[in-house]
Amino acid sequence: MGILEKMRLSGKTAFVTGGARGIGKSVAIAFAEAGANVVIADLDLLEAEKTAQALATTNGVKSIAVKTDVTDPESVNLLIETVKKEFGQLDIAFCNAGICINVPAEEMSYAQWAKVININLTGVFLTAQAAGKLMIEQGTGGSIINTASMSAHIVNVPQPQCAYNASKAGVIQLTKSLAIEWAKHNVRVNSLSPGYIGTELTLNSPDLQPLIKEWNAMAPMGRMGKPEELQSICVYLAGDTSSFTTGSDFIVDGAFTCF
Ligand SMILES: NC(=O)c1ccc[n+]([C@@H]2O[C@H](COP(=O)([O-])OP(=O)(O)OC[C@H]3O[C@@H](n4cnc5c(N)ncnc54)[C@H](O)[C@@H]3O)[C@@H](O)[C@H]2O)c1
């Protein structure tokens, strides 16, 4: 069997949080193109349903949407129960939902801080925990990919975003902790740290959109990344050819953090 054949995800089932749009949607498309069944788990059910329908129609896989709030343990539990009922098994979890709030630290309210930490860090914990627990019960192993950010490694400028940066640094250390605890179960846990990527989060944010020119001037490649440029690394991490890869963070940022 050739390497591309070995990288296929046929017969596997994945869930993707924040999969309705942006990076999550792009990676969900890649999982489906590689042959996986995909559950789109997102707060935005309408958009999630559109994405799931498109995946199923284009790739001949089974894809459904489940309204999920990653900060709510009951909602995450319902996601897992739906996966069990509809697919019988979970092999891949992309814990990706996240938000950014740009406020100077001295002005940040407790509610703003808590919202970012709850979605970006606690949400990744709850979804990865639920996925890992199921994979351990199944005895099948599995692959969990958590979305961190280059903001886990550097402090972005000029915009203030201390809660976001702290949450993403937390995702990397959480990922390593889970990788160690679950290595004996063959449940692998890695994180992805994208640089600036053109999605709703950046292109349509009134705070961030005006800064794109400035970021591009700082970027060695002179541009932001596209969501599609994160697809192949996630297919690699999701599949069996990455069987010795766990506890690692993958920076995909066009060398933004190299200097
Ligand atoms: N865009 C970038 O430049 C960039 C860079 C590095 C890391 N990231 C990270 O990548 C991830 C995806 O970002 P994106 O740019 O695609 O964002 P996006 O805003 O385009 O999409 C985020 C998705 O998450 C969903 N979501 C938000 N809160 C949720 C919740 N509580 N439960 C379930 N779903 C929820 C939204 O409905 C949306 O569909 C985030 O974790 C983000 O921090 C983005």
The ligand as an SDF file (V2000), in Angstrom:
LIG
                    3D

 44 48  0  0  0  0  0  0  0  0999 V2000
   -8.2240   32.5110   12.2120 N   0  0  0  0  0  0  0  0  0  0  0  0
   -7.0140   32.6010   12.7530 C   0  0  0  0  0  0  0  0  0  0  0  0
   -6.1960   33.4690   12.3980 O   0  0  0  0  0  0  0  0  0  0  0  0
   -6.6060   31.6320   13.8250 C   0  0  0  0  0  0  0  0  0  0  0  0
   -5.2440   31.5490   14.1540 C   0  0  0  0  0  0  0  0  0  0  0  0
   -4.8350   30.6590   15.1440 C   0  0  0  0  0  0  0  0  0  0  0  0
   -5.7790   29.8860   15.8120 C   0  0  0  0  0  0  0  0  0  0  0  0
   -7.0910   30.0060   15.4650 N   0  0  0  0  0  0  0  0  0  0  0  0
   -8.0290   29.1630   16.1990 C   0  0  0  0  0  0  0  0  0  0  0  0
   -8.6780   28.2940   15.2940 O   0  0  0  0  0  0  0  0  0  0  0  0
   -9.9780   27.9580   15.7880 C   0  0  0  0  0  0  0  0  0  0  0  0
  -11.0030   28.2350   14.7120 C   0  0  0  0  0  0  0  0  0  0  0  0
  -10.9190   29.6050   14.3620 O   0  0  0  0  0  0  0  0  0  0  0  0
  -11.6090   30.2090   13.0640 P   0  0  0  0  0  0  0  0  0  0  0  0
  -10.7230   31.2820   12.5920 O   0  0  0  0  0  0  0  0  0  0  0  0
  -12.0290   29.1380   12.1600 O   0  0  0  0  0  0  0  0  0  0  0  0
  -12.9020   30.8870   13.7640 O   0  0  0  0  0  0  0  0  0  0  0  0
  -14.3770   31.1650   13.2340 P   0  0  0  0  0  0  0  0  0  0  0  0
  -14.8820   32.2670   14.0900 O   0  0  0  0  0  0  0  0  0  0  0  0
  -14.4100   31.3310   11.7540 O   0  0  0  0  0  0  0  0  0  0  0  0
  -15.1530   29.7900   13.5880 O   0  0  0  0  0  0  0  0  0  0  0  0
  -15.3210   29.3880   14.9040 C   0  0  0  0  0  0  0  0  0  0  0  0
  -16.4920   28.4320   14.9900 C   0  0  0  0  0  0  0  0  0  0  0  0
  -16.6160   28.0320   16.3590 O   0  0  0  0  0  0  0  0  0  0  0  0
  -17.9800   28.0480   16.7220 C   0  0  0  0  0  0  0  0  0  0  0  0
  -18.1170   28.2340   18.1710 N   0  0  0  0  0  0  0  0  0  0  0  0
  -17.8770   29.3600   18.9020 C   0  0  0  0  0  0  0  0  0  0  0  0
  -18.1420   29.1410   20.1860 N   0  0  0  0  0  0  0  0  0  0  0  0
  -18.5410   27.8450   20.3010 C   0  0  0  0  0  0  0  0  0  0  0  0
  -18.9520   27.0330   21.3770 C   0  0  0  0  0  0  0  0  0  0  0  0
  -19.0360   27.5180   22.6380 N   0  0  0  0  0  0  0  0  0  0  0  0
  -19.2840   25.7520   21.1370 N   0  0  0  0  0  0  0  0  0  0  0  0
  -19.2370   25.2590   19.8770 C   0  0  0  0  0  0  0  0  0  0  0  0
  -18.8740   25.9810   18.8060 N   0  0  0  0  0  0  0  0  0  0  0  0
  -18.5300   27.2650   19.0150 C   0  0  0  0  0  0  0  0  0  0  0  0
  -18.5770   29.1960   15.9190 C   0  0  0  0  0  0  0  0  0  0  0  0
  -19.9910   29.0690   15.7850 O   0  0  0  0  0  0  0  0  0  0  0  0
  -17.8390   29.0520   14.5910 C   0  0  0  0  0  0  0  0  0  0  0  0
  -18.5150   28.2000   13.6950 O   0  0  0  0  0  0  0  0  0  0  0  0
  -10.1580   28.7800   17.0650 C   0  0  0  0  0  0  0  0  0  0  0  0
   -9.8060   27.9790   18.1850 O   0  0  0  0  0  0  0  0  0  0  0  0
   -9.1500   29.8870   16.8950 C   0  0  0  0  0  0  0  0  0  0  0  0
   -8.7300   30.4330   18.1270 O   0  0  0  0  0  0  0  0  0  0  0  0
   -7.5260   30.8490   14.5060 C   0  0  0  0  0  0  0  0  0  0  0  0
  1  2  1  0
  2  3  2  0
  2  4  1  0
  4  5  1  0
  4 44  2  0
  5  6  2  0
  6  7  1  0
  7  8  2  0
  8  9  1  0
  8 44  1  0
  9 10  1  0
  9 42  1  0
 10 11  1  0
 11 12  1  0
 11 40  1  0
 12 13  1  0
 13 14  1  0
 14 15  2  0
 14 16  1  0
 14 17  1  0
 17 18  1  0
 18 19  2  0
 18 20  1  0
 18 21  1  0
 21 22  1  0
 22 23  1  0
 23 24  1  0
 23 38  1  0
 24 25  1  0
 25 26  1  0
 25 36  1  0
 26 27  1  0
 26 35  1  0
 27 28  2  0
 28 29  1  0
 29 30  1  0
 29 35  2  0
 30 31  1  0
 30 32  2  0
 32 33  1  0
 33 34  2  0
 34 35  1  0
 36 37  1  0
 36 38  1  0
 38 39  1  0
 40 41  1  0
 40 42  1  0
 42 43  1  0
M  CHG  2   8   1  16  -1
M  END
$$$$
